[in-house]
Amino acid sequence: MDTKKSKIPESRLIPVLREGICVVQMVLFKELRSLLTRKYPDRDSLSIAMLTGAITNELFGTLNLEEKFQDFRRQNRAEIEQELLGLAQEFPALTAPLTDALRMLALCDLQEEKDSDNNTRLLTQAADIGLLIPERELPLPSTFMAMARSLGDAHHLIIAPAETHQDDDQGLIQ
């Protein structure tokens, strides 16, 4: 009898959902960097980018373990926490996409058997700062991806796929 563990086929859905999550993160990063640039005019662009990244990473639980980023995080802890608390008020139009992205992140991590305690912490943190919409239903994967593509397109971060017509395909076939 073969005692090797049978390999479960890789799902293509999880990487696709993670791409959608990344699009939502990029939109948050873009909007937050713009806000922080106006809010902290005395800070240079590198400091603004690092603060924006630290806030985004804190929200999504993707901390950069490189020493310079950990030092920055420790030195700017108060600003990071303050900005996290204001996200829902500053970006009300992003609360629904962020709610969906954080929930999808938890589901992806659960599927890949990653740290569920971290996901619980992230969702609790988002709820505590008013960023999670508790009554919002979790969208189907296709609905989430359509929202992510539309959001990315609206923020000029991605080009949404365009529908092709049969007439357009004729030139390619001949």
C-alpha positions as CSV (number, residue, x, y, z in Angstrom):
1,M,0.0,0.0,0.0
2,D,1.3,3.4,-0.9
3,T,1.6,5.6,2.2
4,K,2.4,8.8,0.3
5,K,-0.2,11.5,0.7
6,S,-2.1,12.0,-2.6
7,K,-1.6,15.5,-4.0
8,I,-4.8,17.5,-4.2
9,P,-5.1,19.2,-7.5
10,E,-4.2,22.9,-7.4
11,S,-7.2,25.2,-7.7
12,R,-6.9,27.9,-10.2
13,L,-9.5,29.9,-8.4
14,I,-7.4,30.8,-5.3
15,P,-4.6,32.5,-7.3
16,V,-7.3,34.4,-9.3
17,L,-9.0,35.5,-6.2
18,R,-5.7,36.6,-4.7
19,E,-5.1,38.8,-7.8
20,G,-8.5,40.4,-7.2
21,I,-7.5,41.0,-3.5
22,C,-4.3,42.6,-4.8
23,V,-6.2,45.0,-7.0
24,V,-8.3,46.2,-4.1
25,Q,-5.0,46.6,-2.1
26,M,-3.5,48.6,-5.0
27,V,-6.5,50.9,-5.1
28,L,-6.4,51.5,-1.4
29,F,-2.6,52.1,-1.6
30,K,-3.1,54.6,-4.5
31,E,-5.9,56.5,-2.7
32,L,-4.2,56.5,0.7
33,R,-0.9,57.7,-0.7
34,S,-2.7,60.6,-2.3
35,L,-4.5,61.4,0.9
36,L,-1.3,61.2,3.0
37,T,0.6,63.4,0.6
38,R,-2.0,66.1,1.2
39,K,-2.2,65.4,4.9
40,Y,1.6,65.4,5.6
41,P,3.1,67.9,3.2
42,D,6.3,68.0,5.2
43,R,7.0,64.3,4.6
44,D,9.1,63.3,1.6
45,S,7.7,60.9,-1.0
46,L,9.6,57.9,0.4
47,S,8.3,58.4,3.9
48,I,4.7,58.8,2.5
49,A,5.1,55.6,0.4
50,M,6.4,53.7,3.5
51,L,3.6,54.9,5.7
52,T,1.1,54.0,3.0
53,G,2.6,50.6,2.6
54,A,2.7,50.0,6.4
55,I,-1.0,50.9,6.8
56,T,-2.0,48.8,3.8
57,N,0.1,45.9,5.1
58,E,-1.3,46.2,8.6
59,L,-4.9,46.0,7.3
60,F,-4.2,43.0,5.1
61,G,-1.8,41.2,7.5
62,T,1.1,41.3,5.0
63,L,3.9,42.7,7.1
64,N,7.2,43.3,5.5
65,L,9.8,41.5,7.7
66,E,12.8,43.4,6.3
67,E,14.5,45.3,9.1
68,K,14.1,48.8,7.7
69,F,10.4,48.3,7.3
70,Q,10.0,46.9,10.8
71,D,11.9,49.9,12.2
72,F,9.7,52.2,10.3
73,R,6.6,50.4,11.5
74,R,7.8,50.7,15.2
75,Q,8.7,54.3,14.9
76,N,5.4,55.3,13.2
77,R,3.1,53.0,15.1
78,A,0.9,55.9,16.3
79,E,0.4,57.3,12.8
80,I,-0.3,53.9,11.4
81,E,-3.0,53.2,14.0
82,Q,-4.5,56.7,13.7
83,E,-4.8,56.3,9.9
84,L,-6.3,52.8,10.2
85,L,-8.9,54.3,12.5
86,G,-9.8,56.9,9.9
87,L,-10.0,54.6,6.8
88,A,-13.8,54.1,6.8
89,Q,-14.4,57.8,7.2
90,E,-11.8,58.8,4.6
91,F,-12.8,56.2,2.0
92,P,-16.5,55.3,2.4
93,A,-16.7,54.1,-1.2
94,L,-13.9,51.5,-0.5
95,T,-15.6,49.9,2.5
96,A,-17.5,47.4,0.4
97,P,-14.6,46.3,-1.7
98,L,-12.3,46.2,1.3
99,T,-14.9,44.1,3.2
100,D,-15.1,41.7,0.3
101,A,-11.3,41.5,-0.2
102,L,-10.6,40.8,3.5
103,R,-13.3,38.1,3.6
104,M,-11.9,36.6,0.3
105,L,-8.4,36.7,1.8
106,A,-9.7,34.8,4.9
107,L,-11.3,32.2,2.6
108,C,-8.2,31.8,0.4
109,D,-6.0,31.3,3.5
110,L,-8.5,28.8,4.9
111,Q,-8.5,26.9,1.7
112,E,-4.7,26.9,1.7
113,E,-4.6,26.0,5.4
114,K,-2.9,29.2,6.5
115,D,-3.1,30.8,9.9
116,S,-6.8,31.1,10.7
117,D,-6.1,33.1,13.9
118,N,-4.5,35.8,11.8
119,N,-7.6,36.0,9.6
120,T,-9.8,36.2,12.6
121,R,-7.6,39.0,13.9
122,L,-7.7,40.9,10.6
123,L,-11.5,40.7,10.3
124,T,-12.0,41.7,13.9
125,Q,-9.6,44.6,13.4
126,A,-11.5,45.7,10.3
127,A,-14.8,45.5,12.2
128,D,-13.4,47.4,15.1
129,I,-12.3,50.3,13.0
130,G,-15.6,50.4,11.1
131,L,-14.2,49.2,7.9
132,L,-16.0,45.8,7.7
133,I,-19.7,45.9,6.7
134,P,-21.1,43.0,8.9
135,E,-24.4,42.7,7.0
136,R,-22.8,42.6,3.6
137,E,-23.1,39.1,2.0
138,L,-19.9,37.5,0.7
139,P,-20.0,37.7,-3.1
140,L,-19.5,34.8,-5.4
141,P,-16.0,34.6,-6.8
142,S,-17.1,35.8,-10.3
143,T,-18.9,38.8,-8.7
144,F,-15.8,39.6,-6.6
145,M,-13.5,39.4,-9.6
146,A,-15.9,41.6,-11.7
147,M,-15.9,44.2,-8.9
148,A,-12.1,44.1,-8.6
149,R,-11.6,44.5,-12.4
150,S,-14.1,47.4,-12.5
151,L,-12.4,49.1,-9.5
152,G,-9.0,48.6,-11.0
153,D,-10.2,50.0,-14.3
154,A,-11.8,53.0,-12.7
155,H,-8.6,53.8,-10.9
156,H,-6.5,53.3,-14.0
157,L,-4.6,50.4,-12.5
158,I,-5.7,47.7,-14.9
159,I,-7.4,47.5,-18.3
160,A,-10.7,45.6,-17.9
161,P,-11.2,42.9,-20.6
162,A,-13.2,44.1,-23.5
163,E,-15.9,42.0,-25.1
164,T,-15.1,40.9,-28.6
165,H,-17.6,40.4,-31.4
166,Q,-17.6,37.8,-34.1
167,D,-16.8,40.4,-36.7
168,D,-13.6,41.3,-34.7
169,D,-12.5,37.7,-34.8
170,Q,-12.8,37.3,-38.6
171,G,-9.6,39.0,-39.3
172,L,-7.7,36.7,-37.0
173,I,-9.1,33.5,-38.5
174,Q,-8.3,34.2,-42.2
